């Protein structure tokens, strides 16, 4: 049984999500308070976001390991009740501790990750699960999160590629978007959903749940993915 997945994002009116050229619009401050209304205790982001905002900035230096660690899922804190899930297929994030603001970290890996990296995660008290041999199966990952950690609902806050992978697999149940009163217009900039160039997929149909105007001319729209 998979958790209920809410994709919660903030973007310009043309769907761009890279904020570097936006300055500091006041509407950005609404993102977390609106997300908190869902009262979800689990959130998920990709490697780039985690590396930029939460993991250590120094290059990862791993100690040599002279033992074999089976590629089996590892639950470091059975008592954890809130979670930060990092999609890190190749095991590159340099974690300094096992939690982010009290949320226990779960690393999602492929079976190609090094034994040295698994030791690093264990030493930091971080849980990890395997999502596939070389590529990740997100349906499998969601089922494991429910079975091993009891996660029934999670908030997806990914980049365009991660969001698109979930959408393409039919795994997003609800879409929550804060549209800031900005027109980005940057050619090729990341957007809410970025499919790989070789992937052809019909448009996903949505059903509007609600529209609300917030402070600073921000528009909050909620959709059910059909």
PyMOL commands that set and color helices and strands:
alter all, ss='L'
color gray80, all
select helices_A, chain A and resi 26-36+47-53+115-123+138-149+160-168+215-217
alter helices_A, ss='H'
color red, helices_A
select strands_A, chain A and resi 4-11+42-46+83-87+99-100+103-109+127-130+153-156+174-179+206-213+219-225
alter strands_A, ss='S'
color yellow, strands_A
deselect
rebuild
show_as cartoon
